[in-house]
Amino acid sequence: MRKSRHASFKDLVMENKRELLSNQDEMERIEKKLEERHTRRA
C-alpha cells in the first residue's frame, strides 16, 4: 500500500487552527478584519 505523502485537507485545517489559537496577535488581526466586513454590510 502506498504511503500518503500529502496531509489531508482536514489535517491541514486542524494544524492551521492550532497555530492560530496559539498566536494571539494573529487572532486579533483576523477578528478585526471580520468585524470590518460585518459593519460594512450592515
Residue, then its C-alpha position, 0 to 999 in steps of 0.5 A: m500500500r502506498k504511503s500518503r505523502h500529502a496531509s489531508f485537507k482536514d489535517l491541514v485545517m486542524e494544524n492551521k487552527r492550532e497555530l492560530l489559537s496559539n498566536q494571539d496577535e494573529m487572532e486579533r488581526i483576523e477578528k478585526k478584519l471580520e468585524e470590518r466586513h460585518t459593519r460594512r454590510a450592515 
